[in-house]
Amino acid sequence: MTPSITITQAMIDSYAAISGDFNPVHVDPDFAAATPFGRTIAHGCIPLEPVFRLVQARLGLAVLPQGTGMKLRYLRPCHPGDTIGIVVKADGPEGIEFQCVNQRGEPVIEGAVRLVSGGIS
Amino acid sequence: MTPSITITQAMIDSYAAISGDFNPVHVDPDFAAATPFGRTIAHGCIPLEPVFRLVQARLGLAVLPQGTGMKLRYLRPCHPGDTIGIVVKADGPEGIEFQCVNQRGEPVIEGAVRLVSGGIS
């Protein structure tokens, strides 16, 4: 089973406090309702979290080894209520190609991780 | 002035609750003291936050436009007490090359963002 994250407004509010990014498009549902998105948007790091967990699980490590490379392209915004999972497109000794997809199967991030050895478990 | 983030254990604990990644290397200072790092490590998204803020400020946008690309390489772990800032190495209409550096000037992440147009302010 690959990792996934179900986004909540509480999670977004908590991330705003970590990052200091309290833009109303993230934390004010009324404001966000009047934007083209119609609802709040998760900060870009939140849908990325399953990628870190996938790679850690793949390597059996608690944190990514130094030198780990990552390539990302953001494709769609993520909102409260979305569940973001991962589809592995390619998996080899040197890296993983993936898509983060929402519960409708729409890709929200596509990318690749270049694996390096080392790190701590 | 470029964005920066000063990492605290509370921030890491809060991020653990968002991500579900409560590995003791992140949240248990006693456990972490016995690892090669000697102290807790911030989840990989935390030192990345100034990058999102830099790009948003550069574009005058609240969120990254769809299609935004990012290339990253993790170079060093980040710990509570670290202040992570950004050094812009190149800045053109199509993208920004950067290093996230800690308060000792050591690069912790290096990377590039490929800018696309669009998005909401």
gemmi code that builds the backbone of each chain (N, CA, C; Angstrom):
import gemmi

chains = {
    "A": [
        ("MET", (0.848, -1.196, 0.000), (0.000, 0.000, 0.000), (0.887, 1.251, 0.000)),
        ("THR", (0.620, 2.158, -0.881), (1.419, 3.383, -0.924), (0.813, 4.425, 0.016)),
        ("PRO", (1.647, 5.347, 0.477), (1.156, 6.341, 1.442), (0.175, 7.323, 0.804)),
        ("SER", (-0.702, 7.853, 1.615), (-1.628, 8.882, 1.144), (-1.894, 9.859, 2.276)),
        ("ILE", (-2.467, 10.989, 1.925), (-2.803, 11.999, 2.928), (-4.190, 12.535, 2.588)),
        ("THR", (-5.055, 12.611, 3.585), (-6.365, 13.241, 3.382), (-6.305, 14.632, 3.983)),
        ("ILE", (-6.496, 15.611, 3.131), (-6.274, 17.009, 3.521), (-7.500, 17.552, 4.248)),
        ("THR", (-7.245, 18.241, 5.360), (-8.323, 18.908, 6.097), (-7.978, 20.397, 6.226)),
        ("GLN", (-8.998, 21.196, 6.510), (-8.729, 22.619, 6.736), (-7.862, 22.796, 7.977)),
        ("ALA", (-8.056, 21.941, 8.980), (-7.243, 22.034, 10.203), (-5.759, 21.814, 9.883)),
        ("MET", (-5.508, 20.886, 8.961), (-4.138, 20.597, 8.525), (-3.535, 21.828, 7.814)),
        ("ILE", (-4.322, 22.446, 6.984), (-3.869, 23.649, 6.268), (-3.610, 24.782, 7.262)),
        ("ASP", (-4.516, 24.960, 8.225), (-4.342, 26.012, 9.235), (-3.066, 25.762, 10.041)),
        ("SER", (-2.827, 24.495, 10.356), (-1.644, 24.135, 11.122), (-0.387, 24.401, 10.296)),
        ("TYR", (-0.457, 24.092, 9.015), (0.699, 24.341, 8.162), (0.952, 25.841, 7.990)),
        ("ALA", (-0.130, 26.627, 7.971), (0.024, 28.090, 7.899), (0.823, 28.589, 9.097)),
        ("ALA", (0.543, 28.014, 10.266), (1.256, 28.435, 11.469), (2.730, 28.037, 11.416)),
        ("ILE", (3.030, 26.895, 10.811), (4.430, 26.481, 10.667), (5.154, 27.415, 9.700)),
        ("SER", (4.534, 27.642, 8.563), (5.223, 28.340, 7.476), (5.118, 29.854, 7.591)),
        ("GLY", (4.122, 30.334, 8.334), (3.859, 31.766, 8.354), (3.065, 32.233, 7.143)),
        ("ASP", (2.678, 31.310, 6.285), (1.921, 31.672, 5.080), (0.423, 31.552, 5.369)),
        ("PHE", (-0.128, 32.682, 5.841), (-1.551, 32.734, 6.207), (-2.371, 33.362, 5.082)),
        ("ASN", (-1.910, 33.285, 3.846), (-2.689, 33.873, 2.759), (-4.130, 33.363, 2.844)),
        ("PRO", (-5.098, 34.281, 2.673), (-6.506, 33.860, 2.829), (-6.933, 32.781, 1.844)),
        ("VAL", (-6.227, 32.664, 0.747), (-6.570, 31.593, -0.192), (-6.352, 30.224, 0.459)),
        ("HIS", (-5.507, 30.193, 1.495), (-5.288, 28.949, 2.238), (-6.222, 28.830, 3.447)),
        ("VAL", (-6.386, 29.945, 4.181), (-6.980, 29.805, 5.525), (-8.363, 30.450, 5.690)),
        ("ASP", (-8.857, 31.143, 4.666), (-10.154, 31.816, 4.802), (-11.137, 31.247, 3.782)),
        ("PRO", (-11.985, 30.299, 4.210), (-12.908, 29.657, 3.264), (-13.833, 30.649, 2.547)),
        ("ASP", (-14.247, 31.730, 3.247), (-15.128, 32.706, 2.589), (-14.380, 33.437, 1.480)),
        ("PHE", (-13.166, 33.881, 1.792), (-12.347, 34.544, 0.770), (-12.110, 33.588, -0.394)),
        ("ALA", (-11.718, 32.367, -0.077), (-11.363, 31.401, -1.117), (-12.564, 31.065, -2.009)),
        ("ALA", (-13.760, 31.137, -1.415), (-14.969, 30.827, -2.195), (-15.140, 31.809, -3.357)),
        ("ALA", (-14.606, 33.020, -3.198), (-14.752, 34.041, -4.241), (-13.615, 34.009, -5.262)),
        ("THR", (-12.651, 33.102, -5.102), (-11.554, 32.974, -6.065), (-11.961, 31.986, -7.157)),
        ("PRO", (-11.183, 31.922, -8.235), (-11.499, 30.952, -9.291), (-11.492, 29.497, -8.795)),
        ("PHE", (-10.829, 29.244, -7.677), (-10.763, 27.872, -7.155), (-12.016, 27.503, -6.355)),
        ("GLY", (-12.710, 28.514, -5.814), (-13.970, 28.281, -5.130), (-13.854, 27.723, -3.720)),
        ("ARG", (-12.648, 27.416, -3.308), (-12.426, 26.876, -1.948), (-10.951, 27.005, -1.618)),
        ("THR", (-10.620, 26.752, -0.379), (-9.226, 26.932, 0.030), (-8.323, 25.904, -0.659)),
        ("ILE", (-7.072, 26.288, -0.738), (-6.042, 25.471, -1.394), (-5.004, 25.089, -0.350)),
        ("ALA", (-4.576, 23.853, -0.396), (-3.509, 23.406, 0.505), (-2.175, 24.009, 0.061)),
        ("HIS", (-1.330, 24.365, 1.024), (0.036, 24.769, 0.705), (0.716, 23.638, -0.075)),
        ("GLY", (1.662, 24.026, -0.931), (2.278, 23.065, -1.856), (3.027, 21.913, -1.212)),
        ("CYS", (3.444, 22.102, 0.039), (4.167, 21.012, 0.702), (3.247, 19.876, 1.119)),
        ("ILE", (1.988, 20.164, 1.356), (1.101, 19.148, 1.946), (0.903, 17.945, 1.010)),
        ("PRO", (0.550, 18.153, -0.253), (0.393, 16.983, -1.127), (1.708, 16.310, -1.490)),
        ("LEU", (2.804, 16.911, -1.072), (4.129, 16.356, -1.329), (4.518, 15.331, -0.270)),
        ("GLU", (3.863, 15.378, 0.857), (4.255, 14.541, 1.984), (4.263, 13.044, 1.637)),
        ("PRO", (3.254, 12.537, 0.900), (3.313, 11.100, 0.572), (4.562, 10.712, -0.226)),
        ("VAL", (5.134, 11.657, -0.944), (6.358, 11.363, -1.706), (7.505, 11.059, -0.747)),
        ("PHE", (7.648, 11.896, 0.262), (8.701, 11.654, 1.256), (8.498, 10.291, 1.913)),
        ("ARG", (7.247, 9.990, 2.240), (6.979, 8.721, 2.935), (7.225, 7.527, 2.021)),
        ("LEU", (6.862, 7.672, 0.744), (7.111, 6.581, -0.206), (8.603, 6.288, -0.302)),
        ("VAL", (9.384, 7.336, -0.435), (10.825, 7.156, -0.614), (11.459, 6.597, 0.653)),
        ("GLN", (11.028, 7.097, 1.801), (11.557, 6.564, 3.062), (11.221, 5.076, 3.201)),
        ("ALA", (9.976, 4.715, 2.861), (9.565, 3.303, 2.951), (10.358, 2.460, 1.965)),
        ("ARG", (10.548, 2.983, 0.774), (11.287, 2.273, -0.272), (12.715, 1.978, 0.163)),
        ("LEU", (13.300, 2.950, 0.876), (14.690, 2.806, 1.315), (14.791, 2.203, 2.713)),
        ("GLY", (13.668, 2.111, 3.422), (13.708, 1.642, 4.802), (14.431, 2.613, 5.717)),
        ("LEU", (14.288, 3.897, 5.431), (15.000, 4.924, 6.183), (14.024, 5.902, 6.814)),
        ("ALA", (14.466, 6.498, 7.921), (13.620, 7.456, 8.628), (13.614, 8.819, 7.944)),
        ("VAL", (14.721, 9.163, 7.354), (14.821, 10.449, 6.642), (15.540, 10.214, 5.320)),
        ("LEU", (15.355, 11.108, 4.380), (16.018, 10.962, 3.083), (17.517, 11.159, 3.238)),
        ("PRO", (18.302, 10.305, 2.594), (19.759, 10.494, 2.654), (20.157, 11.833, 2.013)),
        ("GLN", (21.235, 12.389, 2.523), (21.795, 13.583, 1.894), (22.170, 13.254, 0.457)),
        ("GLY", (21.886, 14.185, -0.423), (22.153, 13.964, -1.841), (20.919, 13.527, -2.610)),
        ("THR", (19.840, 13.183, -1.892), (18.605, 12.797, -2.576), (18.128, 13.944, -3.469)),
        ("GLY", (17.801, 13.595, -4.695), (17.308, 14.596, -5.643), (15.835, 14.390, -5.922)),
        ("MET", (15.148, 15.468, -6.231), (13.719, 15.391, -6.489), (13.365, 16.366, -7.607)),
        ("LYS", (12.494, 15.912, -8.495), (12.009, 16.761, -9.585), (10.496, 16.742, -9.497)),
        ("LEU", (9.876, 17.912, -9.529), (8.436, 18.008, -9.316), (7.805, 18.918, -10.350)),
        ("ARG", (6.571, 18.627, -10.697), (5.788, 19.607, -11.441), (4.391, 19.620, -10.846)),
        ("TYR", (3.981, 20.812, -10.445), (2.643, 20.967, -9.866), (1.618, 21.080, -10.986)),
        ("LEU", (0.584, 20.253, -10.912), (-0.381, 20.175, -12.005), (-1.771, 20.687, -11.634)),
        ("ARG", (-2.162, 20.475, -10.391), (-3.511, 20.865, -9.952), (-3.458, 21.252, -8.484)),
        ("PRO", (-4.293, 22.222, -8.083), (-4.355, 22.541, -6.655), (-5.057, 21.432, -5.874)),
        ("CYS", (-4.772, 21.384, -4.575), (-5.391, 20.395, -3.683), (-6.202, 21.133, -2.627)),
        ("HIS", (-7.296, 20.525, -2.226), (-8.270, 21.189, -1.362), (-8.627, 20.298, -0.172)),
        ("PRO", (-9.202, 20.915, 0.880), (-9.703, 20.095, 1.985), (-10.666, 19.037, 1.451)),
        ("GLY", (-10.560, 17.854, 1.983), (-11.410, 16.751, 1.529), (-10.726, 15.875, 0.498)),
        ("ASP", (-9.683, 16.411, -0.150), (-8.952, 15.600, -1.140), (-8.080, 14.562, -0.430)),
        ("THR", (-8.047, 13.377, -0.981), (-7.094, 12.361, -0.538), (-6.054, 12.194, -1.636)),
        ("ILE", (-4.806, 12.456, -1.272), (-3.725, 12.432, -2.257), (-2.916, 11.153, -2.053)),
        ("GLY", (-2.911, 10.324, -3.051), (-2.120, 9.106, -3.025), (-1.008, 9.180, -4.057)),
        ("ILE", (-0.313, 8.086, -4.234), (0.813, 8.051, -5.169), (0.644, 6.893, -6.139)),
        ("VAL", (0.890, 7.161, -7.389), (0.987, 6.101, -8.390), (2.444, 6.058, -8.839)),
        ("VAL", (3.077, 4.914, -8.647), (4.471, 4.757, -9.066), (4.476, 4.397, -10.551)),
        ("LYS", (5.146, 5.212, -11.353), (5.178, 5.006, -12.808), (6.400, 4.196, -13.219)),
        ("ALA", (7.460, 4.323, -12.455), (8.681, 3.560, -12.745), (9.467, 3.465, -11.447)),
        ("ASP", (10.114, 2.328, -11.238), (10.830, 2.118, -9.979), (12.073, 1.296, -10.278)),
        ("GLY", (13.203, 1.900, -10.129), (14.456, 1.193, -10.386), (15.437, 1.499, -9.286)),
        ("PRO", (16.614, 0.896, -9.354), (17.590, 1.089, -8.277), (18.025, 2.545, -8.126)),
        ("GLU", (17.912, 3.322, -9.185), (18.408, 4.700, -9.109), (17.315, 5.719, -8.822)),
        ("GLY", (16.060, 5.301, -8.995), (15.038, 6.300, -8.766), (13.625, 5.804, -8.964)),
        ("ILE", (12.701, 6.679, -8.614), (11.281, 6.396, -8.713), (10.625, 7.535, -9.481)),
        ("GLU", (9.818, 7.185, -10.468), (8.964, 8.192, -11.104), (7.561, 8.013, -10.565)),
        ("PHE", (6.905, 9.106, -10.267), (5.607, 9.004, -9.595), (4.648, 10.086, -10.060)),
        ("GLN", (3.393, 9.844, -9.775), (2.393, 10.901, -9.808), (1.679, 10.902, -8.469)),
        ("CYS", (1.464, 12.082, -7.901), (0.527, 12.219, -6.791), (-0.838, 12.454, -7.425)),
        ("VAL", (-1.803, 11.646, -7.044), (-3.137, 11.743, -7.660), (-4.176, 11.966, -6.572)),
        ("ASN", (-5.224, 12.684, -6.922), (-6.309, 12.876, -5.952), (-7.322, 11.729, -6.066)),
        ("GLN", (-8.364, 11.829, -5.280), (-9.342, 10.727, -5.192), (-10.130, 10.545, -6.484)),
        ("ARG", (-10.016, 11.510, -7.393), (-10.650, 11.333, -8.713), (-9.654, 10.777, -9.739)),
        ("GLY", (-8.458, 10.453, -9.271), (-7.448, 9.914, -10.178), (-6.730, 10.991, -10.980)),
        ("GLU", (-6.994, 12.259, -10.674), (-6.333, 13.357, -11.397), (-4.938, 13.587, -10.822)),
        ("PRO", (-3.917, 13.653, -11.677), (-2.577, 13.948, -11.151), (-2.509, 15.382, -10.622)),
        ("VAL", (-1.954, 15.544, -9.437), (-1.786, 16.879, -8.855), (-0.309, 17.290, -8.838)),
        ("ILE", (0.576, 16.315, -8.750), (2.020, 16.552, -8.871), (2.576, 15.375, -9.668)),
        ("GLU", (3.495, 15.648, -10.582), (4.231, 14.537, -11.190), (5.706, 14.778, -10.939)),
        ("GLY", (6.471, 13.708, -10.858), (7.870, 13.938, -10.561), (8.684, 12.670, -10.492)),
        ("ALA", (9.882, 12.845, -10.019), (10.817, 11.734, -9.901), (11.733, 11.999, -8.712)),
        ("VAL", (12.162, 10.932, -8.092), (13.136, 11.027, -7.017), (14.367, 10.244, -7.417)),
        ("ARG", (15.509, 10.851, -7.310), (16.762, 10.134, -7.568), (17.292, 9.634, -6.244)),
        ("LEU", (17.391, 8.331, -6.146), (17.786, 7.719, -4.883), (19.308, 7.691, -4.740)),
        ("VAL", (19.739, 7.917, -3.525), (21.155, 7.753, -3.203), (21.239, 6.826, -1.996)),
        ("SER", (22.385, 6.274, -1.770), (22.518, 5.358, -0.633), (22.928, 6.134, 0.609)),
        ("GLY", (22.893, 5.460, 1.741), (23.285, 6.106, 2.989), (22.078, 6.461, 3.801)),
        ("GLY", (22.265, 7.298, 4.803), (21.170, 7.712, 5.658), (21.021, 6.799, 6.863)),
        ("ILE", (20.078, 7.135, 7.714), (19.869, 6.332, 8.916), (18.477, 5.742, 8.908)),
        ("SER", (18.334, 4.572, 9.514), (17.036, 3.890, 9.496), (16.242, 4.246, 10.756)),
    ],
    "B": [
        ("MET", (14.526, 41.588, 0.876), (14.825, 40.544, 1.858), (14.181, 39.236, 1.425)),
        ("THR", (14.953, 38.191, 1.421), (14.397, 36.890, 1.029), (13.801, 36.191, 2.243)),
        ("PRO", (12.849, 35.315, 1.994), (12.171, 34.642, 3.112), (13.087, 33.665, 3.841)),
        ("SER", (12.791, 33.464, 5.111), (13.545, 32.486, 5.893), (12.604, 31.848, 6.897)),
        ("ILE", (13.066, 30.765, 7.466), (12.266, 30.084, 8.492), (13.213, 29.650, 9.607)),
        ("THR", (12.832, 29.939, 10.844), (13.606, 29.459, 11.990), (12.880, 28.253, 12.566)),
        ("ILE", (13.571, 27.135, 12.531), (12.946, 25.854, 12.872), (12.911, 25.666, 14.386)),
        ("THR", (11.765, 25.237, 14.879), (11.631, 24.905, 16.300), (11.139, 23.464, 16.422)),
        ("GLN", (11.332, 22.882, 17.616), (10.810, 21.528, 17.848), (9.284, 21.533, 17.769)),
        ("ALA", (8.662, 22.626, 18.220), (7.200, 22.725, 18.159), (6.718, 22.664, 16.709)),
        ("MET", (7.468, 23.290, 15.835), (7.154, 23.291, 14.402), (7.259, 21.866, 13.843)),
        ("ILE", (8.297, 21.174, 14.244), (8.492, 19.792, 13.787), (7.363, 18.906, 14.330)),
        ("ASP", (7.019, 19.089, 15.611), (5.934, 18.300, 16.208), (4.625, 18.560, 15.472)),
        ("SER", (4.402, 19.809, 15.143), (3.181, 20.180, 14.443), (3.163, 19.573, 13.039)),
        ("TYR", (4.316, 19.578, 12.398), (4.392, 18.977, 11.058), (4.206, 17.461, 11.121)),
        ("ALA", (4.684, 16.846, 12.198), (4.468, 15.404, 12.387), (2.971, 15.097, 12.419)),
        ("ALA", (2.218, 15.960, 13.108), (0.770, 15.744, 13.211), (0.100, 15.908, 11.848)),
        ("ILE", (0.600, 16.831, 11.032), (0.029, 17.011, 9.682), (0.335, 15.785, 8.827)),
        ("SER", (1.578, 15.382, 8.841), (2.036, 14.366, 7.891), (1.785, 12.954, 8.399)),
        ("GLY", (1.629, 12.812, 9.697), (1.542, 11.472, 10.281), (2.916, 10.834, 10.459)),
        ("ASP", (3.973, 11.574, 10.149), (5.335, 11.041, 10.270), (5.905, 11.414, 11.641)),
        ("PHE", (5.649, 10.517, 12.609), (6.090, 10.732, 13.990), (7.377, 9.959, 14.269)),
        ("ASN", (8.181, 9.690, 13.251), (9.428, 8.977, 13.498), (10.193, 9.673, 14.624)),
        ("PRO", (10.730, 8.884, 15.572), (11.392, 9.513, 16.730), (12.591, 10.380, 16.344)),
        ("VAL", (13.154, 10.140, 15.182), (14.265, 10.997, 14.754), (13.790, 12.442, 14.565)),
        ("HIS", (12.478, 12.604, 14.362), (11.904, 13.944, 14.252), (11.397, 14.474, 15.604)),
        ("VAL", (10.740, 13.594, 16.365), (9.950, 14.113, 17.492), (10.456, 13.720, 18.884)),
        ("ASP", (11.489, 12.887, 18.945), (11.962, 12.436, 20.260), (13.421, 12.865, 20.460)),
        ("PRO", (13.621, 13.991, 21.150), (14.996, 14.511, 21.316), (15.942, 13.504, 21.963)),
        ("ASP", (15.442, 12.685, 22.900), (16.327, 11.705, 23.554), (16.770, 10.633, 22.561)),
        ("PHE", (15.794, 10.129, 21.790), (16.129, 9.142, 20.762), (17.117, 9.747, 19.761)),
        ("ALA", (16.801, 10.940, 19.310), (17.614, 11.581, 18.272), (19.036, 11.849, 18.754)),
        ("ALA", (19.172, 12.077, 20.064), (20.507, 12.351, 20.621), (21.442, 11.168, 20.428)),
        ("ALA", (20.851, 9.956, 20.333), (21.674, 8.751, 20.186), (21.924, 8.381, 18.727)),
        ("THR", (21.397, 9.157, 17.781), (21.643, 8.914, 16.353), (22.902, 9.664, 15.928)),
        ("PRO", (23.409, 9.365, 14.723), (24.593, 10.093, 14.242), (24.372, 11.610, 14.148)),
        ("PHE", (23.105, 12.032, 14.074), (22.826, 13.471, 13.953), (22.875, 14.178, 15.300)),
        ("GLY", (22.640, 13.425, 16.376), (22.777, 13.981, 17.715), (21.614, 14.832, 18.194)),
        ("ARG", (20.651, 15.068, 17.303), (19.476, 15.882, 17.681), (18.404, 15.655, 16.642)),
        ("THR", (17.209, 16.128, 16.904), (16.101, 15.876, 15.980), (16.341, 16.583, 14.643)),
        ("ILE", (15.689, 16.018, 13.639), (15.809, 16.514, 12.268), (14.437, 16.998, 11.821)),
        ("ALA", (14.405, 18.114, 11.152), (13.143, 18.615, 10.594), (12.730, 17.760, 9.398)),
        ("HIS", (11.433, 17.529, 9.256), (10.917, 16.881, 8.056), (11.359, 17.698, 6.826)),
        ("GLY", (11.526, 16.993, 5.708), (12.095, 17.615, 4.507), (11.312, 18.772, 3.927)),
        ("CYS", (10.018, 18.837, 4.236), (9.222, 19.949, 3.699), (9.511, 21.264, 4.407)),
        ("ILE", (9.954, 21.204, 5.652), (10.064, 22.435, 6.444), (11.109, 23.403, 5.865)),
        ("PRO", (12.334, 22.947, 5.576), (13.306, 23.888, 5.004), (12.991, 24.265, 3.561)),
        ("LEU", (11.969, 23.638, 3.008), (11.563, 23.946, 1.633), (10.615, 25.136, 1.578)),
        ("GLU", (10.012, 25.434, 2.718), (8.976, 26.462, 2.732), (9.469, 27.827, 2.202)),
        ("PRO", (10.674, 28.276, 2.562), (11.116, 29.571, 2.012), (11.164, 29.583, 0.480)),
        ("VAL", (11.333, 28.420, -0.130), (11.361, 28.373, -1.604), (9.990, 28.738, -2.157)),
        ("PHE", (8.952, 28.148, -1.590), (7.590, 28.492, -2.028), (7.344, 29.990, -1.853)),
        ("ARG", (7.767, 30.512, -0.724), (7.512, 31.931, -0.447), (8.306, 32.826, -1.389)),
        ("LEU", (9.540, 32.445, -1.695), (10.345, 33.237, -2.623), (9.672, 33.295, -3.991)),
        ("VAL", (9.223, 32.148, -4.461), (8.633, 32.088, -5.799), (7.309, 32.843, -5.835)),
        ("GLN", (6.519, 32.691, -4.792), (5.258, 33.434, -4.734), (5.517, 34.942, -4.729)),
        ("ALA", (6.504, 35.375, -3.945), (6.829, 36.798, -3.891), (7.341, 37.286, -5.252)),
        ("ARG", (8.169, 36.481, -5.872), (8.746, 36.828, -7.169), (7.654, 37.020, -8.212)),
        ("LEU", (6.620, 36.173, -8.143), (5.537, 36.223, -9.117), (4.396, 37.124, -8.645)),
        ("GLY", (4.419, 37.539, -7.380), (3.300, 38.302, -6.846), (2.027, 37.481, -6.769)),
        ("LEU", (2.187, 36.206, -6.498), (1.043, 35.294, -6.480), (0.893, 34.639, -5.110)),
        ("ALA", (-0.344, 34.267, -4.782), (-0.617, 33.620, -3.503), (-0.240, 32.149, -3.526)),
        ("VAL", (-0.369, 31.538, -4.668), (-0.007, 30.119, -4.799), (0.755, 29.935, -6.100)),
        ("LEU", (1.512, 28.873, -6.193), (2.268, 28.613, -7.415), (1.316, 28.257, -8.554)),
        ("PRO", (1.552, 28.832, -9.725), (0.719, 28.472, -10.874), (0.861, 26.989, -11.210)),
        ("GLN", (-0.215, 26.415, -11.715), (-0.141, 25.038, -12.195), (0.910, 24.960, -13.305)),
        ("GLY", (1.649, 23.898, -13.284), (2.723, 23.737, -14.264), (4.087, 24.126, -13.719)),
        ("THR", (4.108, 24.777, -12.548), (5.387, 25.150, -11.945), (6.235, 23.896, -11.707)),
        ("GLY", (7.482, 23.980, -12.112), (8.396, 22.862, -11.930), (9.446, 23.181, -10.889)),
        ("MET", (9.924, 22.177, -10.230), (10.913, 22.371, -9.175), (11.909, 21.223, -9.191)),
        ("LYS", (13.162, 21.548, -9.007), (14.223, 20.541, -8.938), (14.949, 20.781, -7.632)),
        ("LEU", (15.154, 19.739, -6.862), (15.731, 19.891, -5.522), (16.806, 18.864, -5.292)),
        ("ARG", (17.770, 19.212, -4.481), (18.692, 18.204, -3.965), (18.951, 18.512, -2.500)),
        ("TYR", (18.678, 17.519, -1.671), (18.895, 17.680, -0.235), (20.362, 17.456, 0.082)),
        ("LEU", (20.957, 18.384, 0.798), (22.398, 18.329, 1.054), (22.749, 18.121, 2.524)),
        ("ARG", (21.938, 18.658, 3.397), (22.236, 18.560, 4.835), (20.928, 18.530, 5.613)),
        ("PRO", (20.901, 17.815, 6.738), (19.698, 17.859, 7.576), (19.564, 19.211, 8.279)),
        ("CYS", (18.338, 19.517, 8.667), (18.055, 20.758, 9.396), (17.503, 20.408, 10.770)),
        ("HIS", (17.819, 21.231, 11.735), (17.532, 20.924, 13.139), (16.839, 22.108, 13.818)),
        ("PRO", (16.196, 21.846, 14.961), (15.642, 22.958, 15.735), (16.732, 23.982, 16.039)),
        ("GLY", (16.397, 25.242, 15.911), (17.368, 26.315, 16.127), (17.985, 26.818, 14.843)),
        ("ASP", (17.890, 26.006, 13.780), (18.437, 26.455, 12.497), (17.524, 27.506, 11.867)),
        ("THR", (18.126, 28.511, 11.274), (17.386, 29.469, 10.457), (17.770, 29.234, 9.012)),
        ("ILE", (16.772, 28.893, 8.204), (17.019, 28.552, 6.809), (16.583, 29.715, 5.928)),
        ("GLY", (17.536, 30.277, 5.235), (17.250, 31.355, 4.290), (17.525, 30.885, 2.880)),
        ("ILE", (17.424, 31.810, 1.943), (17.635, 31.458, 0.535), (18.689, 32.367, -0.072)),
        ("VAL", (19.575, 31.786, -0.839), (20.502, 32.544, -1.661), (20.113, 32.290, -3.111)),
        ("VAL", (19.778, 33.359, -3.819), (19.406, 33.226, -5.227), (20.691, 33.232, -6.048)),
        ("LYS", (20.896, 32.147, -6.809), (22.123, 32.014, -7.594), (21.919, 32.525, -9.022)),
        ("ALA", (20.702, 32.453, -9.509), (20.391, 32.955, -10.855), (18.903, 33.253, -10.878)),
        ("ASP", (18.546, 34.319, -11.591), (17.136, 34.717, -11.617), (16.837, 35.274, -13.005)),
        ("GLY", (16.032, 34.553, -13.746), (15.668, 35.001, -15.079), (14.181, 34.851, -15.289)),
        ("PRO", (13.691, 35.252, -16.465), (12.247, 35.186, -16.703), (11.700, 33.764, -16.637)),
        ("GLU", (12.540, 32.797, -16.877), (12.032, 31.419, -16.909), (12.256, 30.638, -15.624)),
        ("GLY", (13.109, 31.181, -14.763), (13.326, 30.401, -13.554), (14.310, 31.030, -12.591)),
        ("ILE", (14.391, 30.398, -11.455), (15.267, 30.830, -10.373), (16.105, 29.638, -9.934)),
        ("GLU", (17.406, 29.842, -9.814), (18.255, 28.834, -9.167), (18.570, 29.325, -7.771)),
        ("PHE", (18.522, 28.430, -6.819), (18.664, 28.862, -5.431), (19.428, 27.838, -4.606)),
        ("GLN", (19.877, 28.300, -3.471), (20.309, 27.407, -2.390), (19.576, 27.819, -1.123)),
        ("CYS", (19.042, 26.857, -0.395), (18.592, 27.102, 0.972), (19.820, 26.913, 1.855)),
        ("VAL", (20.110, 27.907, 2.668), (21.315, 27.852, 3.495), (20.938, 28.034, 4.961)),
        ("ASN", (21.704, 27.391, 5.828), (21.446, 27.581, 7.258), (22.227, 28.794, 7.774)),
        ("GLN", (22.114, 29.034, 9.070), (22.706, 30.236, 9.678), (24.230, 30.209, 9.655)),
        ("ARG", (24.808, 29.053, 9.341), (26.263, 28.987, 9.174), (26.672, 29.149, 7.713)),
        ("GLY", (25.669, 29.410, 6.848), (25.958, 29.581, 5.422), (26.115, 28.266, 4.681)),
        ("GLU", (25.844, 27.143, 5.363), (25.955, 25.832, 4.706), (24.693, 25.560, 3.891)),
        ("PRO", (24.854, 25.160, 2.623), (23.668, 24.829, 1.832), (22.998, 23.565, 2.370)),
        ("VAL", (21.689, 23.612, 2.540), (20.930, 22.443, 3.002), (20.090, 21.849, 1.872)),
        ("ILE", (19.672, 22.695, 0.934), (18.985, 22.247, -0.281), (19.509, 23.114, -1.412)),
        ("GLU", (19.747, 22.505, -2.570), (20.002, 23.337, -3.744), (18.982, 22.958, -4.802)),
        ("GLY", (18.645, 23.921, -5.649), (17.625, 23.579, -6.618), (17.294, 24.707, -7.563)),
        ("ALA", (16.235, 24.497, -8.299), (15.788, 25.470, -9.293), (14.274, 25.379, -9.404)),
        ("VAL", (13.676, 26.501, -9.710), (12.235, 26.524, -9.972), (12.035, 27.030, -11.384)),
        ("ARG", (11.257, 26.307, -12.156), (10.896, 26.766, -13.492), (9.560, 27.495, -13.390)),
        ("LEU", (9.605, 28.772, -13.746), (8.419, 29.617, -13.589), (7.493, 29.483, -14.793)),
        ("VAL", (6.214, 29.479, -14.511), (5.224, 29.530, -15.581), (4.299, 30.701, -15.264)),
        ("SER", (3.580, 31.146, -16.249), (2.680, 32.276, -16.015), (1.326, 31.772, -15.546)),
        ("GLY", (0.470, 32.675, -15.119), (-0.865, 32.304, -14.667), (-0.955, 32.303, -13.162)),
        ("GLY", (-2.007, 31.733, -12.645), (-2.206, 31.687, -11.198), (-3.007, 32.869, -10.700)),
        ("ILE", (-3.258, 32.894, -9.416), (-4.044, 33.976, -8.837), (-3.228, 34.722, -7.813)),
        ("SER", (-3.517, 36.006, -7.677), (-2.724, 36.831, -6.766), (-3.401, 36.899, -5.405)),
    ],
}
model = gemmi.Model(1)
for chain_id, residues in chains.items():
    chain = gemmi.Chain(chain_id)
    for i, (resn, *xyz) in enumerate(residues, 1):
        res = gemmi.Residue()
        res.name, res.seqid = resn, gemmi.SeqId(i, " ")
        for name, pos in zip(("N", "CA", "C"), xyz):
            atom = gemmi.Atom()
            atom.name, atom.element = name, gemmi.Element(name[0])
            atom.pos, atom.b_iso = gemmi.Position(*pos), 0.0
            res.add_atom(atom)
        chain.add_residue(res)
    model.add_chain(chain)
structure = gemmi.Structure()
structure.add_model(model)
structure.setup_entities()
